[in-house]
Amino acid sequence: MRSGRILPIAAALLLGASVSARAATIQISMENLEIMPAEASVRVGDTIEWINKDVLAHTATARNGDFDVMLPPKKTGTLVVKKAGTFEYYCRFHPNMKATLTVAP
């Protein structure tokens, strides 16, 4: 009778372990023509949520072309990170707005 209880408990433990490994959502603000934080670290599978707090449109545009997220005034934009590496990005409309995203596998 005890052996019948071990299997469901083992399955529950394994299932619980896989559920707890969830991706994170990282928020990055654009305000007063600045990207904050200017350096962020994430993992593959995480979601980045850029929050445009300005009355001007912005973009989060990777210098290598891997992503280009449009951010209308007072709106947010998201990106699920799919590739490891270090990515410099900027706003196409305001090139002085620059930041770096470091993505771990």
PEPE-V378404 format. One line per field, one symbol per residue. burial: b if it has 16 or more other ideal C-beta (glycine too) atoms within 10 Angstrom, else e. Layout:
burial->???
This chain:
burial->eeeeeeeeeeeeeeeeeeeeeeeeebebbbeeebbeeeebebeeebebebbbebeebbbbbbeeebbebebeeeebbebebeeeeebebbbeebeebebebebee
